[in-house]
Amino acid sequence: MTSVAEKEILEMNEQIEEELKANLQVRIKTEELKKLVSRVERSAAKTSVQEILKGIYIYFGKDKIVARAMNNNYGMEVILSHNEKEKNFQFLSGKPDAVVFMDKKFPSMVNALPRKETLITVKDKRVIIKSGRSEFIVNVLEGSEYPKFPEIETASSISISPEVLYSLYDKTIYSASTSETRPILTGIHHSIQKSIFKLVSTDSHRLSQVVYDLDTELSEDISITVPAESLKELMKHLKGTNQLKIHFMNNQAIYELDDSRMYTRLIEGNYPVTDRLIPSAFTSEIQFKVQDLKDTFKRALISNDENGVKFKAKPSLKQVRVQTLENQNGKFTEDLIPYETSGDDIQLGVNVRYLIDALDHHPNDSVIRLQFVGQMKPFLIRTLNGDDRNLALILPIKMAVPDMQGEVIIDNFNGDYQEELDLYEDEAEKFSEEK
């Protein structure tokens, strides 16, 4: 009967023989491998004419391990640099090489590894992944077959805070179109003139715009449209990032982060001129606390989820009524007394989901201004005391009902006053704390 010691010696001898036959061998902390794969796996193509784009590329080098994945819109590259102090990985033997893991279950294999360290052996067109007693043998393709990632050539570049960029994209991406009928509208338009960085998105029924003043000026103007799909993936990598640089090139943009790089194609074509859609004068303005208005429209959506809601306002009387169309289940009505009002009476149909989407990108305790220019004209949403360049625009919807024609009438108004608003409350608290 073979003793435990003899078994261990046999296993060691077998391992030494395998190492001698191997192309390369790397020992890596399992947690580092899991992070590396999880950060690129979403970028691998689900469907593609190029079958290899469905795989995950990994380069094993002496001083770094590089993971890549790409699809028809964008590609992601993450670099794990060798850290001798933390011993995040060790290149044990062989020559640096790259392979492509084509098995769609590869990320699940990595996530299932049981021990703190994993031994990876590349041997011909197979990779042996061993962690403790667990071992996966995976067929792979040669890394040389994988498309090369673009290099950063001469380009206009900007540095910007990752937190700031996340906020800018968050406030615009929701208005981009999801229909391929007009591909240009499925992206976010980026324009830079000197130090003014402007982002705009629209699906032709609503529009979002944000403007940010950069620290430096560019010598050349920028006007590009980046797919919203690419930016949704980028936003997942921005949190926890310390440094960010964007390189704008002829047919692509490259986002350079701490230890990763994402490139994205650009959408061809001329983006619509949206400045002419934004009115400069208004006939009415109504102010609401975001949470109050959002809650009202959410209640309206419960009663009737067909999107259309009647919005009536008599600014001179500080009266606003939100009412759904009557259906077989009944209807919903709620009267509101805004903080401040001015201008002419207004009545129009509002897309509930569009308005809630816009309000979701304002703090609940902030105050917004609804600015109107007429019954069937687009209305704007701006933050009170905010930068007027930042706004949302929503087109009203047609509602062919008798009480939406002619004079604005609000019978039996039953609104409650919202809590009193002190615009200087925060400043007063700060002053008292300093005292």
C-alpha positions in Angstrom: 0.0 0.0 0.0 1.5 3.3 -1.1 2.0 5.7 1.9 0.8 9.4 1.8 4.4 10.6 1.6 5.1 8.4 -1.5 1.9 9.7 -3.1 3.0 13.3 -2.5 6.5 12.5 -4.0 4.8 11.0 -7.1 2.6 14.1 -7.5 5.6 16.4 -7.2 7.5 14.4 -9.8 4.5 14.5 -12.2 4.2 18.3 -11.7 7.9 18.8 -12.4 7.5 16.8 -15.7 4.5 18.8 -16.7 6.5 22.1 -16.0 9.2 20.9 -18.3 6.7 20.2 -21.1 4.8 23.4 -20.5 5.1 26.6 -22.7 4.8 28.7 -19.6 3.6 28.5 -16.0 2.3 31.2 -13.7 1.1 31.2 -10.1 -1.4 33.9 -9.3 -3.6 34.8 -6.3 -7.0 33.5 -7.1 -8.8 36.7 -6.1 -6.6 38.7 -8.5 -7.5 36.3 -11.3 -11.2 36.6 -10.5 -11.1 40.4 -10.6 -9.1 40.4 -13.9 -11.6 38.1 -15.7 -14.8 39.8 -14.2 -13.7 43.2 -15.4 -13.4 42.2 -19.1 -16.0 39.4 -19.5 -19.0 41.7 -20.1 -17.1 43.2 -23.1 -16.8 39.9 -25.0 -19.1 39.7 -28.0 -22.3 37.7 -27.6 -22.7 37.4 -31.3 -20.1 38.2 -34.0 -19.0 37.2 -37.5 -15.6 36.9 -36.0 -15.9 33.9 -33.6 -12.8 34.8 -31.7 -14.4 38.0 -30.4 -16.6 35.8 -28.2 -13.5 34.8 -26.2 -11.3 36.4 -23.5 -7.7 37.2 -24.4 -5.0 36.9 -21.6 -1.3 37.6 -22.0 1.0 36.1 -19.4 4.2 38.1 -19.0 7.0 38.3 -16.5 6.0 41.8 -15.3 2.3 41.9 -16.2 -0.8 40.0 -17.1 -3.1 41.6 -19.6 -6.8 40.6 -20.1 -8.8 41.8 -23.1 -12.3 41.4 -24.5 -14.1 43.3 -27.3 -17.3 43.4 -29.3 -18.4 45.5 -32.3 -18.8 48.7 -30.3 -16.0 48.7 -27.7 -13.1 46.8 -26.2 -11.8 46.6 -22.6 -8.2 46.0 -21.5 -7.2 45.4 -17.8 -3.5 45.2 -16.7 -2.3 43.4 -13.6 1.2 44.6 -12.9 3.6 42.4 -11.0 3.9 43.5 -7.3 6.8 41.8 -5.6 5.7 43.0 -2.1 2.1 41.7 -2.5 3.2 38.7 -4.6 0.0 39.0 -6.7 1.5 36.7 -9.2 4.8 34.9 -10.1 6.0 34.0 -13.6 7.5 30.5 -12.8 8.8 29.3 -16.2 8.7 29.4 -19.9 8.3 32.4 -22.3 5.6 35.1 -22.2 2.7 34.1 -24.3 -1.0 34.9 -24.9 -4.1 32.6 -25.3 -7.8 33.2 -26.0 -10.3 31.4 -23.8 -13.3 30.5 -26.0 -15.3 28.5 -23.5 -18.2 30.7 -22.4 -18.0 29.0 -19.0 -14.4 30.1 -18.4 -15.5 33.0 -16.1 -17.6 30.5 -14.1 -14.6 28.2 -13.8 -12.5 31.0 -12.4 -15.2 32.1 -9.9 -15.4 28.5 -8.7 -11.7 28.1 -7.9 -11.5 27.1 -4.2 -8.0 28.0 -2.9 -6.1 31.3 -2.4 -3.6 30.6 -5.1 -4.0 29.2 -8.6 -1.5 27.5 -10.9 -1.9 28.2 -14.6 0.0 26.1 -17.1 -0.1 26.8 -20.8 0.7 23.7 -22.9 0.3 23.8 -26.6 -3.4 24.8 -27.2 -4.5 23.8 -23.7 -4.5 25.6 -20.4 -4.5 23.7 -17.1 -6.0 25.8 -14.2 -5.3 24.2 -10.9 -6.3 25.4 -7.5 -5.8 22.9 -4.6 -7.2 19.6 -5.8 -9.5 21.2 -8.4 -8.3 21.2 -12.0 -9.8 22.5 -15.2 -8.3 21.7 -18.6 -9.4 24.2 -21.2 -8.9 24.3 -24.9 -7.7 27.7 -26.1 -6.7 29.6 -29.3 -3.4 31.3 -29.8 -3.3 34.9 -28.8 -1.7 35.9 -32.1 -5.1 35.3 -33.7 -6.9 37.9 -31.6 -7.4 41.4 -33.1 -4.9 44.0 -31.9 -6.1 46.8 -29.7 -5.6 50.3 -31.2 -2.6 52.4 -30.1 -2.9 55.9 -28.8 -1.8 58.0 -31.7 -1.7 61.8 -32.1 -5.0 62.9 -30.6 -6.7 65.7 -28.7 -6.8 64.6 -25.1 -8.4 65.8 -21.9 -8.0 64.9 -18.2 -11.2 64.9 -16.1 -12.2 63.6 -12.7 -13.8 60.1 -13.0 -16.6 61.2 -10.6 -17.4 64.2 -12.7 -17.5 62.2 -16.0 -19.7 59.6 -14.3 -22.2 62.3 -13.3 -22.2 63.9 -16.7 -22.9 60.6 -18.4 -25.5 59.6 -15.8 -27.4 62.8 -16.5 -27.5 62.3 -20.3 -27.4 58.6 -21.2 -31.0 57.9 -20.3 -32.3 60.2 -23.1 -30.4 58.4 -25.9 -32.5 56.4 -28.3 -32.6 52.6 -28.2 -33.9 52.4 -31.8 -31.5 51.8 -34.7 -33.8 53.7 -37.1 -31.6 56.7 -36.6 -28.2 55.3 -35.4 -26.8 58.7 -34.6 -29.4 59.2 -31.8 -28.2 56.0 -30.0 -25.1 57.8 -28.9 -24.1 60.8 -26.7 -22.8 63.7 -28.6 -19.6 65.2 -27.2 -18.5 68.7 -28.2 -15.5 70.7 -26.9 -14.9 74.3 -27.8 -11.8 75.6 -26.0 -12.6 74.6 -22.4 -16.4 74.1 -22.7 -17.3 70.4 -22.6 -20.9 69.8 -23.7 -22.8 66.5 -23.8 -26.2 66.0 -25.4 -28.5 63.1 -25.9 -32.0 62.9 -27.5 -34.4 60.2 -28.8 -36.4 63.0 -30.6 -39.0 63.0 -27.9 -36.8 64.2 -25.1 -33.4 65.8 -24.7 -30.7 66.0 -22.0 -27.8 68.4 -21.9 -25.0 69.0 -19.5 -22.1 71.4 -19.7 -18.8 71.3 -17.8 -15.9 73.8 -17.8 -12.6 72.0 -18.2 -9.4 73.2 -16.5 -7.5 73.5 -19.8 -8.4 74.7 -23.3 -8.1 72.5 -26.4 -6.5 74.0 -29.5 -9.0 72.1 -31.8 -12.7 71.8 -31.5 -14.1 68.3 -30.8 -17.5 67.0 -32.2 -18.1 63.3 -31.9 -20.9 60.8 -31.0 -20.1 57.9 -28.7 -22.5 54.9 -28.5 -24.5 54.9 -25.3 -23.8 51.1 -25.0 -20.1 51.8 -24.8 -20.6 54.5 -22.1 -22.8 52.3 -20.0 -20.0 49.8 -19.7 -17.4 52.5 -19.1 -19.5 53.9 -16.2 -19.1 50.5 -14.4 -15.3 51.0 -14.4 -15.3 54.7 -13.3 -16.3 54.1 -9.7 -13.1 53.6 -7.7 -10.9 55.1 -10.4 -8.5 57.8 -9.4 -7.2 59.1 -12.8 -8.8 59.4 -16.2 -7.7 60.7 -19.6 -9.8 60.7 -22.8 -8.1 60.6 -26.2 -10.2 61.7 -29.1 -9.2 60.3 -32.5 -10.6 60.2 -36.0 -12.8 57.1 -35.7 -12.5 56.2 -32.0 -12.1 57.4 -28.5 -9.9 55.8 -25.9 -10.5 56.1 -22.1 -7.3 55.6 -20.1 -8.0 54.7 -16.5 -5.7 53.7 -13.6 -4.9 50.1 -14.7 -7.2 49.7 -17.7 -8.0 51.1 -21.0 -11.3 51.1 -23.0 -11.6 52.1 -26.6 -14.9 52.6 -28.4 -15.9 53.2 -32.0 -17.6 56.5 -32.9 -21.0 56.8 -34.7 -20.7 58.3 -38.1 -22.9 61.1 -39.2 -23.9 64.6 -38.2 -25.6 64.9 -34.9 -28.7 67.2 -35.0 -28.2 70.8 -34.0 -30.1 70.9 -30.7 -29.4 74.4 -29.6 -32.2 75.7 -31.7 -34.7 73.4 -29.9 -34.0 75.1 -26.5 -36.2 78.2 -26.0 -34.6 81.3 -24.6 -37.9 82.9 -23.3 -40.8 81.4 -21.3 -44.4 82.2 -20.7 -44.7 80.3 -17.4 -42.5 78.9 -14.7 -43.5 76.6 -11.8 -41.2 75.4 -9.0 -41.5 72.0 -7.2 -39.5 70.0 -4.8 -38.3 67.0 -6.8 -39.5 64.3 -4.3 -43.0 65.8 -4.2 -43.5 66.0 -7.9 -41.9 62.6 -8.6 -44.2 60.9 -6.0 -47.3 62.5 -7.6 -46.4 61.2 -11.0 -45.5 57.7 -9.7 -49.0 57.5 -8.1 -50.5 58.6 -11.5 -48.5 55.7 -13.1 -50.0 53.2 -10.7 -53.5 54.3 -11.8 -52.9 54.4 -15.5 -49.6 53.1 -17.0 -50.4 54.3 -20.5 -47.9 57.2 -20.0 -50.3 60.1 -20.8 -51.2 62.4 -17.9 -53.0 65.8 -18.0 -51.0 68.6 -16.5 -52.9 71.8 -15.7 -51.6 74.9 -14.0 -52.9 78.3 -13.0 -49.7 80.2 -11.8 -51.6 83.3 -10.6 -53.6 81.1 -8.1 -50.6 78.7 -7.4 -52.7 75.8 -8.5 -51.5 72.6 -10.3 -53.6 69.5 -11.1 -52.2 66.2 -12.4 -54.9 63.8 -13.7 -54.9 60.6 -15.7 -57.3 59.7 -18.4 -60.2 57.7 -17.3 -60.1 54.0 -18.2 -62.1 50.9 -17.2 -60.6 51.0 -13.7 -61.2 54.7 -13.0 -58.8 57.6 -12.9 -56.3 59.5 -10.6 -56.3 63.1 -9.6 -53.9 65.0 -7.4 -53.8 68.8 -6.7 -50.5 70.5 -5.9 -49.5 73.9 -4.5 -46.0 74.7 -5.9 -43.3 76.7 -4.2 -43.3 79.5 -6.7 -45.2 80.2 -9.9 -45.3 82.9 -12.6 -46.7 83.5 -16.0 -49.7 82.3 -18.0 -52.0 79.4 -17.5 -50.8 76.1 -19.0 -52.3 72.7 -19.9 -50.6 69.9 -21.8 -50.2 66.1 -21.9 -47.1 64.8 -20.2 -45.3 61.5 -20.7 -45.1 60.2 -17.1 -42.0 57.9 -17.6 -40.0 60.6 -19.4 -40.7 63.1 -16.6 -39.8 60.6 -13.8 -36.6 59.7 -15.7 -35.6 63.3 -15.7 -36.5 63.9 -12.1 -34.5 60.7 -11.1 -31.3 62.6 -12.0 -31.9 65.4 -9.5 -31.5 65.1 -5.7 -34.8 64.4 -4.1 -34.5 67.4 -1.7 -33.6 69.8 -4.5 -36.0 72.2 -6.2 -36.6 72.2 -10.0 -38.1 74.7 -12.3 -40.6 73.6 -15.0 -40.4 76.3 -17.8 -43.2 76.4 -20.4 -43.5 78.3 -23.7 -47.0 77.2 -24.8 -49.6 74.4 -24.8 -48.0 72.1 -27.3 -44.4 73.3 -27.1 -41.5 71.5 -25.4 -41.0 72.4 -21.7 -37.7 72.5 -19.8 -36.6 71.2 -16.4 -33.8 73.1 -14.7 -32.5 73.1 -11.1 -33.3 76.2 -9.0 -30.1 78.3 -8.6 -28.2 75.8 -10.9 -26.3 76.2 -14.1 -28.9 77.0 -16.8 -26.8 75.3 -19.4 -27.7 72.0 -17.7 -31.3 71.0 -18.6 -33.8 68.4 -19.7 -36.3 69.0 -22.4 -39.5 67.0 -22.9 -42.0 67.2 -25.8 -45.7 67.2 -24.6 -48.0 64.5 -26.0 -51.3 65.2 -27.8 -54.4 64.4 -25.7 -57.7 64.8 -27.7 -60.0 65.3 -24.7 -62.5 68.2 -24.3 -61.1 69.5 -21.0 -57.7 70.0 -22.6 -59.0 72.6 -25.1 -59.5 76.3 -24.6 -59.5 78.0 -21.2 -57.6 76.3 -18.3 -60.2 75.3 -15.7 -59.4 73.6 -12.3 -62.6 73.0 -10.5 -62.8 72.1 -6.8 -59.1 72.6 -6.2 -57.9 70.6 -3.1 -54.1 71.1 -2.9 -52.0 70.9 0.2 -49.1 73.3 0.8 -45.7 71.8 0.4 -43.3 72.3 3.4 -41.9 75.8 3.5 -38.6 76.0 1.6 -35.7 77.9 3.1 -33.2 78.4 0.3 -30.6 79.6 2.7 -31.1 76.9 5.4 -27.9 74.9 4.6 -25.8 78.1 4.6 -27.3 79.1 7.9 -26.5 75.7 9.5 -22.9 75.9 8.2 -22.5 79.4 9.6 -23.8 78.4 13.0 -21.5 75.4 13.1 -18.5 77.6 12.2 -19.5 80.0 15.0 
